[in-house]
Amino acid sequence: MTELPLVVGVDGSDSSLVAVDWATDEAARHGLPLRLVHASLWERYEGVLPSGSPERPSEQVMAQNIIETAAERARRRNPGVKVSADVVPEDAASALLREGSNAYVLITGSRGRTAFEGLLLGSVSLAVASRAHGPVIVVRGDRAGLAGVHGRILLGAGAPGATNEAVRFAFREAEARGCVLDVVRTWRRPAHGAVEHPMSAGEAVRDDEQRASDLLDVLLGDAMTDHRNVRVRRSTVEGPAKSVLLRRSAAADLVVIGARRTQGHLCHLGRVGHRLLHHADCPVAIVPQRL
């Protein structure tokens, strides 16, 4: 059976080269091939040259340089990883989405060459994360998060049905790295005035926390059976998920969250996904629940 590759979008930016480094290490961990893709519409400019001219359009030259430099970088980083590289004549988002449909995971940097100054997340990365049919990892974060020194994968446990694929993905990542899987389910204290008696308020808090714990039992049961060697630390934390996960991303090598699909086949990233993609201190994996 053909192994699905890790597909990486490359555009020559510093962010995409960091993604190439990270993806090369990831491919080595999983024993999978690495496919580098640079999207370029240089063919649109072919007509400006006289027929039979030996010169190639500058956009084509640049595209080839970008992809060849990235491929050589990956091979130098880990000669044992099988690397393939191509320039595809499409816009970046369309090319990556098509390539990602036949990939173990689709990987992008957080910002491209054309990102506006001060923009935290590039439009291509956001488009890919919200439209891909399979897992997407946006490589971002601080030096420790990118280097993977924490020995911890962070999984944000959402509702059953929207998180099952993310749970399986997180367990595979933790197993490949031989690290701890930190599973967090957040819950919220009842709104002020929602209960009339102080004793009732305390009971409501305990009920909410217990429901969060029960949900973890449901989410993790099968995966823990299938991956018995993965060390799991589970916790229920009071507070908004976007804040809790962002804070904990500072001590993680990868944060994984699920995404549910809408009628238009877009992934509903929600406030949690958007917050992490823009501000997390480590790479972020968005894993859509298959329809």
C-alpha positions as CSV (number, residue, x, y, z in Angstrom):
1,M,0.0,0.0,0.0
2,T,1.3,3.5,-0.9
3,E,2.2,5.6,2.0
4,L,0.5,9.0,2.2
5,P,3.1,11.8,2.3
6,L,3.3,14.9,4.4
7,V,2.6,17.7,2.0
8,V,4.3,21.1,2.7
9,G,3.4,24.4,1.0
10,V,6.6,26.3,0.1
11,D,6.8,29.9,-1.1
12,G,10.4,30.9,-0.2
13,S,9.4,32.9,2.9
14,D,11.2,32.4,6.2
15,S,8.0,31.0,7.6
16,S,7.7,28.3,4.9
17,L,11.3,27.3,5.4
18,V,10.7,26.9,9.1
19,A,7.7,24.7,8.1
20,V,10.0,22.6,5.8
21,D,12.4,22.0,8.7
22,W,9.5,21.1,11.1
23,A,7.9,18.8,8.5
24,T,11.1,17.0,7.7
25,D,11.5,16.1,11.4
26,E,7.8,15.1,11.4
27,A,8.2,12.9,8.4
28,A,11.2,11.1,10.0
29,R,9.2,10.5,13.2
30,H,6.4,8.8,11.2
31,G,8.6,7.1,8.6
32,L,6.6,8.9,5.8
33,P,7.7,10.6,2.6
34,L,7.8,14.4,2.3
35,R,6.3,16.2,-0.6
36,L,7.1,19.9,-1.2
37,V,4.7,22.0,-3.3
38,H,5.2,25.5,-4.6
39,A,2.3,27.0,-6.4
40,S,3.1,29.5,-9.2
41,L,1.1,30.9,-12.1
42,W,4.3,31.7,-14.1
43,E,2.8,30.1,-17.3
44,R,0.5,33.2,-17.6
45,Y,3.6,35.2,-18.5
46,E,5.0,32.8,-21.2
47,G,3.4,34.9,-24.0
48,V,5.4,37.9,-23.2
49,L,8.6,36.3,-24.6
50,P,9.2,36.0,-28.4
51,S,8.6,32.5,-29.8
52,G,11.7,30.4,-29.6
53,S,13.4,32.7,-27.1
54,P,16.0,30.8,-25.0
55,E,15.1,32.8,-21.9
56,R,12.5,31.5,-19.5
57,P,10.1,33.8,-17.7
58,S,11.6,35.2,-14.5
59,E,8.7,33.9,-12.5
60,Q,9.4,30.3,-13.7
61,V,13.1,30.7,-12.7
62,M,12.1,32.0,-9.3
63,A,9.6,29.2,-8.8
64,Q,12.2,26.5,-9.6
65,N,14.8,28.1,-7.3
66,I,12.3,28.2,-4.5
67,I,11.3,24.6,-4.7
68,E,14.9,23.3,-5.4
69,T,16.3,25.3,-2.4
70,A,13.5,23.9,-0.1
71,A,14.1,20.3,-1.3
72,E,17.9,20.6,-0.8
73,R,17.2,22.0,2.7
74,A,15.0,19.1,3.6
75,R,17.5,16.5,2.3
76,R,20.4,18.1,4.3
77,R,18.3,18.2,7.4
78,N,17.6,14.5,7.2
79,P,19.0,12.4,4.4
80,G,16.9,9.4,5.4
81,V,13.6,11.2,4.5
82,K,12.3,10.6,1.0
83,V,11.7,14.0,-0.6
84,S,9.8,15.0,-3.7
85,A,9.2,18.5,-4.9
86,D,7.0,20.1,-7.6
87,V,5.9,23.4,-9.0
88,V,2.2,23.4,-9.7
89,P,0.5,26.0,-12.0
90,E,-2.3,27.0,-9.6
91,D,-3.0,29.6,-6.9
92,A,-1.5,28.6,-3.6
93,A,-4.7,27.7,-1.6
94,S,-6.2,25.7,-4.5
95,A,-3.0,23.8,-5.0
96,L,-2.5,22.9,-1.4
97,L,-6.1,21.9,-0.9
98,R,-5.9,19.5,-3.9
99,E,-2.5,18.1,-2.8
100,G,-3.8,17.8,0.8
101,S,-6.6,15.5,-0.3
102,N,-4.0,12.8,-0.7
103,A,-1.8,13.4,2.2
104,Y,-1.3,12.2,5.8
105,V,-1.2,15.8,6.8
106,L,-1.0,19.2,5.1
107,I,1.6,21.6,6.6
108,T,2.0,25.3,6.1
109,G,4.0,28.2,7.6
110,S,2.0,30.8,9.5
111,R,2.8,33.7,7.0
112,G,3.7,33.8,3.4
113,R,5.9,36.1,1.2
114,T,3.0,38.4,0.5
115,A,1.7,38.8,4.1
116,F,1.0,42.3,5.2
117,E,3.4,43.8,7.8
118,G,2.1,42.9,11.3
119,L,-0.3,40.2,10.0
120,L,-0.1,37.2,12.4
121,L,-1.6,34.6,10.0
122,G,-1.4,34.5,6.2
123,S,-4.5,34.3,4.1
124,V,-3.4,31.0,2.5
125,S,-2.8,29.3,5.8
126,L,-6.2,30.4,7.1
127,A,-7.9,29.3,3.9
128,V,-6.2,25.9,4.0
129,A,-7.0,25.4,7.7
130,S,-10.7,26.2,7.1
131,R,-11.2,24.3,3.9
132,A,-9.0,21.2,3.9
133,H,-10.7,17.7,4.1
134,G,-7.8,16.3,6.2
135,P,-5.6,17.4,9.0
136,V,-3.7,20.7,8.6
137,I,-0.7,21.8,10.7
138,V,0.2,25.5,10.8
139,V,3.8,25.8,11.9
140,R,4.2,28.7,14.3
141,G,5.3,29.4,17.8
142,D,8.4,30.2,19.9
143,R,11.8,28.5,19.6
144,A,11.0,25.9,22.3
145,G,7.7,25.0,20.7
146,L,9.2,24.6,17.3
147,A,12.1,22.6,18.5
148,G,9.8,20.2,20.4
149,V,11.7,20.3,23.7
150,H,8.6,20.1,26.0
151,G,7.8,16.4,25.4
152,R,4.1,17.1,25.4
153,I,1.2,17.1,22.9
154,L,-1.8,19.2,23.9
155,L,-5.3,18.0,22.9
156,G,-8.3,20.3,23.3
157,A,-11.2,17.9,24.0
158,G,-14.3,19.2,22.3
159,A,-17.7,17.7,21.9
160,P,-18.0,14.0,20.8
161,G,-18.6,13.8,17.1
162,A,-16.5,16.9,16.3
163,T,-13.4,15.6,18.1
164,N,-13.1,11.9,17.4
165,E,-10.6,12.3,14.5
166,A,-8.6,14.8,16.5
167,V,-8.3,12.4,19.4
168,R,-6.9,9.7,17.1
169,F,-4.6,12.1,15.5
170,A,-3.2,13.3,18.8
171,F,-2.6,9.8,20.1
172,R,-0.7,9.0,16.9
173,E,1.4,12.1,17.4
174,A,2.2,11.3,21.0
175,E,3.0,7.7,20.2
176,A,5.4,8.7,17.3
177,R,7.2,11.2,19.6
178,G,7.1,9.0,22.7
179,C,5.8,11.9,24.7
180,V,2.9,12.7,27.1
181,L,-0.5,13.5,25.8
182,D,-2.1,16.3,27.8
183,V,-5.8,16.2,27.3
184,V,-7.8,19.2,28.5
185,R,-11.6,19.7,28.7
186,T,-12.8,23.1,29.8
187,W,-16.0,23.9,31.6
188,R,-17.6,27.1,32.8
189,R,-19.0,28.1,36.2
190,P,-22.8,28.8,36.1
191,A,-23.5,32.5,35.4
192,H,-24.1,34.7,38.4
193,G,-27.7,34.5,39.5
194,A,-28.4,31.3,37.6
195,V,-29.0,29.5,40.9
196,E,-30.8,30.9,43.9
197,H,-29.1,29.1,46.8
198,P,-25.4,28.9,47.6
199,M,-25.5,25.2,48.2
200,S,-27.2,24.8,44.8
201,A,-24.5,26.8,43.2
202,G,-21.8,24.5,44.6
203,E,-23.7,21.5,43.4
204,A,-24.0,23.0,39.9
205,V,-20.3,23.6,39.8
206,R,-19.6,20.0,40.8
207,D,-22.1,18.8,38.2
208,D,-20.5,20.8,35.4
209,E,-17.0,19.5,36.3
210,Q,-18.3,15.9,36.5
211,R,-19.9,16.3,33.1
212,A,-16.6,17.4,31.7
213,S,-14.8,14.4,33.2
214,D,-17.5,12.0,31.9
215,L,-17.0,13.5,28.4
216,L,-13.3,12.7,28.6
217,D,-14.1,9.1,29.5
218,V,-16.3,8.9,26.3
219,L,-13.7,10.6,24.0
220,L,-10.6,8.8,25.2
221,G,-11.9,5.2,25.8
222,D,-11.2,3.6,22.5
223,A,-8.1,5.5,21.7
224,M,-6.5,4.6,25.1
225,T,-7.2,1.0,24.4
226,D,-5.6,1.2,21.0
227,H,-2.5,3.2,22.2
228,R,-1.8,1.7,25.6
229,N,1.8,2.9,25.6
230,V,0.8,6.5,25.4
231,R,1.0,8.3,28.7
232,V,-2.1,10.4,29.1
233,R,-2.7,13.2,31.5
234,R,-6.2,14.4,31.6
235,S,-7.6,17.4,33.3
236,T,-10.8,19.4,33.5
237,V,-10.2,23.1,33.8
238,E,-12.6,26.0,34.5
239,G,-12.4,28.8,32.0
240,P,-12.8,29.6,28.3
241,A,-11.2,27.0,26.0
242,K,-9.4,29.6,23.9
243,S,-7.6,31.1,26.9
244,V,-6.8,27.8,28.6
245,L,-5.4,26.2,25.5
246,L,-3.5,29.3,24.5
247,R,-1.8,29.4,27.9
248,R,-1.0,25.7,27.9
249,S,0.5,25.9,24.4
250,A,3.5,27.6,25.9
251,A,4.5,24.2,27.4
252,A,3.5,22.0,24.4
253,D,5.2,20.9,21.1
254,L,1.9,20.7,19.2
255,V,-1.7,21.6,20.1
256,V,-4.4,19.6,18.4
257,I,-8.1,20.6,18.1
258,G,-11.0,19.2,16.2
259,A,-13.2,21.0,13.7
260,R,-16.7,20.2,12.5
261,R,-17.8,20.7,9.0
262,T,-20.6,23.0,8.0
263,Q,-23.1,22.5,5.2
264,G,-20.7,24.2,2.7
265,H,-17.9,21.8,3.6
266,L,-16.0,24.4,5.5
267,C,-14.4,23.7,8.8
268,H,-15.9,25.6,11.6
269,L,-12.7,26.9,13.3
270,G,-14.6,29.0,15.9
271,R,-13.0,31.4,18.3
272,V,-10.7,28.7,19.7
273,G,-9.2,27.7,16.4
274,H,-8.7,31.3,15.3
275,R,-7.1,32.3,18.6
276,L,-4.6,29.4,18.5
277,L,-3.8,29.9,14.8
278,H,-2.9,33.5,15.5
279,H,-1.3,33.3,18.9
280,A,-0.2,29.8,20.0
281,D,3.3,29.3,21.2
282,C,3.7,26.0,19.3
283,P,2.4,24.5,16.0
284,V,-1.3,24.0,15.7
285,A,-3.1,21.0,14.2
286,I,-6.7,21.4,12.9
287,V,-8.3,18.0,12.4
288,P,-11.7,18.0,10.7
289,Q,-14.2,15.4,11.6
290,R,-14.9,13.3,8.5
291,L,-18.4,13.5,7.1
